[in-house]
Amino acid sequence: MKKIRVGIIFGGKSAEHEVSLQSAKNIVDAIDKDKYEVVLIGIDKAGKWHLNETSSYLLNADNPKLIQLNKSNDHVAIVPGEADKQLIHTANAKQLDQLDVVFPIVHGTLGEDGSLQGMMRIANLPFVGPSVLSSSICMDKDIAKRLLKTAGIRVAEGLTFTRAKKDLVDYDEAVEKLGTPMFIKPANQGSSVGVSKVSTKEEFDKGIEAAFQYDHKVIIEETLVGREVECSVLGNEDPKASLPGEILPNTAFYSYESKYIDEKGAELAIPADLSEAETEHIQQTAIAAFEALQCEGLARVDFFLTKAGEVYVNEVNTLPGFTKISMYPKLWEVSGMTYPDLINRLIELAIERHEAVDKLKSSVLE
């Protein structure tokens, strides 16, 4: 039986470049080699696409602090409008053998925000994960939380400022509305990049400056006191939720380093120690958030669970980490789905969605 050619696109220009390299490594290690032929496309920090070999695509592969893309001399470009063999080698304009599906595991800006998804749509390639619209929505925490709130789902209270209105940011006004400590976040970043927990005006001012280094829009949010619970969602039209897990940070908050570099930065309770009713409530809310933001394929929904039993959605991640300490695959594993089976199901969902989209009319004359 002919193997399915899977293009794994990883790396990228965002601050989460190294996380993406780790995610790609885990996927490559776990994917069923008898069923899939892997084609590796690494994007360097300048945005250039490299065709890589599975034997040599990473440097310092086992060290999260030093991991790097091993740049090749074989670069790749997309030719829009082609029905197949849309990728070419830039050196000789030779077509790359057809990809059956793409697994874009590029986290953050230009990978998780709809940009890469839009490119795949233009190239007519099936791809794993949510569509252009839901990817864009979920990447923008401000827009996502407005939609979640409209859907009746609890979110933290906050203030949003664009760079053009940066001069209107006022510490005393923020304290009056949100109390202290507060969290300051770039609106369009993930993995806690550029996030600060602040309690004083000095920390506040530094946090605002830091956040604006990563985005043109910044959110200031109240601190929600509660357990940090996460739930993985999988599916297209009939999504399912995993058992929830709990983050038990060993630091002030669950930082980038705690998530992806320091294995002792946090303890993971998988599954979370929750009552049956709490588990069901978390799962139902995860699916409701997934559907409210029109997600498809996969997403990880992050919550705060207060002592009063109130459930708040913190954010929805449409391409969550697939590193060896990442919650998304771990939660499915404890829910009865192995890592290889999870990858297989994600690829199936990508192809199913692509086939459904292909059946839609693109013209009233058809």
N, C-alpha and C positions, 0 to 999 in steps of 0.2 A: 504494500500500500504506500502511495506517495506521501512523503512527509509534508506537513504544513509549514511553510516558510514564515517565520515570525521575526519581524524587525524590531529589535529592542533599542529604542532611542533613549539615551541617558546623558547625564552631565548638564550642560546648559550654562547660561550666563548669570544665573541668579546666585544669591548668597547661599543657596542650598545645594550648590554644585556637588560638594563632597558627599552629602547625604544621598544624592541621586546615584553616585558611583557605588555606594554601599548597597543601595536597593537593587541596582542592576546585577551586582555580583550574586546576591541572594537568589534572584530570579533565574539567572543563568545556571547556578548550581543546582537548583531544585527542578527546573523544567524537565519534562519527560523527553529525553533525547531520542527515544524510539519513535515518538509521534511527531516531534517538531524539529525543524532545522532552524537554528538560530543565526540571525544576521545582526551583527552588532554595529550600531551607529553611535559613536560618541561625539557629543558637542563640546568643544572646548570653551574656555571662558571668554574668548573673543567671538564666539558664535559660529565658528567653522565646523562643518560636519566631517567626521573621520570614519572611514570604514575600517573596522578592527577585527582582529582574529581573536577567537575565544581563548587562545593560549597566552595572549600577550596584551590584552586591552587595558590592563591596570598596572600601575606601579604601586608598591607598598600596599597591596590589596588587603592585607590582614591588619593594617594599622589605621584606624579611623582618623587619627590626627595627621597622618602623612599620605593618605591615599591620593593618587593622582591618575588622571587619564593619560594613557600612553598614546600620544599623538602619532597617527600614521601619515604616510605620504600619499595615501589614497583618499581623496576628498570626494564628497557626494553632494549632488544638487538635485532638486526636484524640477521636473518639467510639467507645468500645469497643462491640463487639457488632454493628456494622454490617457487612453482607456486602460492600458497596462504598461508595465515596465516604466513607471513614472520616475524612477531614480536613475541617475547616470553618474558615471565616474567623470569628474571634471577634467582630469588630465587628458583623456582621449575621447570623451563624449560617448563612450561605450555604455550601453544600457545594462543596468543591474538586473539580474533575474527577478521576476515578479515576486513581490511580497504578498502573501495571502492576508496578513493582518499585521498591525503595528501595536506594540506595547510601549506607549510613551511614558517612561518613568522619570520624566524631567520635573522635578519639584519646583514650586515657586514661579517667579516671573518668567514669562515667555514659554512656560511649560505646562503650568497648572491653571493659567488664567484665560484659556480659550485660544491663545495665539497659535500654539502648535496644533490644537484640535482643528482650527480653521484651515490650517495648511493641509492637514490630512483630508479634510472634506473637499477642498479644492482639487487635491490629487486623486480623489475617489478611492481612498484606502480605508478599509475598516480599521478602527482603533479601539483599544481598551479604554474604558472610563467614560465619564459624562460628556455630553455634547458641548458645543461651543458656548451656548447660552448658559447652561448651568455651571460650567467651569468658570466663566467670567463672573457670574453672580456670587458663587461661593468664595472666590478669591477676594472679593471686595467685602470685608466684614461689615461695613456700613450698610451697603445695599442688602446683603444677606439677612442682616438682623431686622431691617425694616420689613422684609417679606415674611420672615418668621413671626414677627410680632403681629402682622396682619392676619397670619394663619392661626393666631391664638396660642402661639408657643412662647413661653417665657424666655426673655433674654436680659442681660444686664443693662441697667440704665447707663447712658453715656452721652458724650458731647463729641461732635465731629467738626473738624476744621480743615479746610483746604489751605494750600500754601498761600493763596491770594488773601486769605483771611487770618493769616498767622498772627498779625498784630492784635487781633481780637481775643486771643487766648489769654485768659485771666485766671491766675491761681486761686484767688479768693472766691471767684464765681464757681470754679470747679469744685472747691471744697464744700461750698454751701449746697451744691446740688448732689455731689457724689460722696462726700466725706473723705476720710483718709484711713488707710493708704488707698491710692488709686493706681490703675494700670494705664500706661500710655503705649499705644501700638500703632505701627504703620497699618493703614487700612488694607493694603494689598501685599502682605507678606505672610509667610507661614513659619512653622518651626520655632516660634518665639524670637525670630530675628528682629532686632531693633526694639524689643519690648522692655519696658522699665516698670518696676514697682516703686512708687514714690510716696513719701510722707511729708516732705518739707518743700518749701518754695525752691530752694537750691536744687534739690533732686528733680523737682517738677520741670524747672527750666532746662536742665540737662537732658531730661527725658524727652521733652518736646524737640530739642535740637537733634537728638539721636534718632528719633522716629522720622523726622523730616529728611534725614540722610537717605532713607530707604523708599520714601513714597512722597507723593504730592498731597496726600490726604492722611490725616492722623485722627485716631479715636482715643478719647479719654474715657475710661470706664470705672464704675464703682467696683470695689472688691466684694466678691460673693464668697461668703464663708460657708464652706461645705466640702464634701468629698468630691474628688476629681474622678469622674467615671467616663469611660469611653465605650462605644458600641460600634461594631462593624456592620455595614449594610451591603448586601449583594443582590443584584438582580436588575431587570429592566422594568417591565410593566407589573411584575408581581414580586417586589423586593422582599427579602428576608433579613432578619436581624440576628446577629450572633448573641451569645451570652455576653453580658457586660464585663469589663475589667476595670480595675481601680488603679490609679497612679498614686503612689505614696512617696512624694519627693523628699529627698534628704537635704534639699536646699530651700531658699526662701520661696522660689517658685520653679515650675518645671521648665527650665531653660533649654536653649539649643544644645548646650553641652550635655545636660542631663539626659536629653532624648536620644542623642546619636553618638556621643563620644565616650562619656563616662558611664560604664555599666553599673557603677555603684551610685550614680547620681539620683536614682530613684528605685524603689521597689515596685514591682508589678504584682498585684493580686489578681490572678487569672484562674477562674472567674472571680468577680468581686463578691465579697461577703454581703449579699443582699437577700432580703426576704423574697419569696415568690412574687408577691404583689409589686415590690420595688423593681424587680427584674423585668416583669411584664410591662410596667409603666415606662421604664427606660427604653425597652425594645419598641413599644408602640410609638413613643415620642421620636425615636430615631427614624423610624419609617415615615412618620408624619413630616419630619424635617426634610428627609430625603425627597419625598414627593412634592413638598411645598416649593423646594428649590429646583424641581424638575431634574433631579439627578438620574443617571443611568449607569449601569455597570457596577460601580463601587463607590463607597464613601465611608469615612469614619466620622461619627458624630460624637463630639466631646461635650460633656455635661458637668454641671455642678449640682450635687444633691445636698440640700440643706437639712439641718436637724429636724425641721418641720415637715420634711418629706417633699418639699417643692423641688421641681426639676427645671433647671435652666439650661438651655443650649448655649454653649460658649462659642463653638464654631463647627463648620462642616468642611472636612478635608476631602477633596475629590480625587487626589492622587496621594494618599497617605504613604508614609515610609514603609519600605519592605526590607529594612535592615534586620539583622539577627535579633535586635532587641525591640523591634517595632510591634505595636499593639495589633494593627490590622490583621496580619496573618496569624499571630498568636491567638487572637480571640476566635478565629475560625477553627484553629487546630483544637482548642478546648471544646468547641461546639461540634466537633466530629468530622471536620474537613481538613485533610492533610494539605501541606503547602503545595505539592504538585497538583493535587485535585483542584485547589483554589485557582492556581494559574490556568489550568485547563478550562475551568468554568468561566473565568474572566474572558478568555479568548473566544469561547463559544458565544458568550453574550455580545461581544464586539461584532462577531460575524452575523449573528441573528439581527442585531440592530441595523447593520449596514444593508442586509438583504431587505429589511422592511422599508428603509428609506429609499432604496432603489426602486421599489414598487410605486412610489408616489409619483404623480404626474408633475412634470416641470413646465408644462405649457397647456393652455386651454385648447390648443389645436391638436393635441394628441388624442 
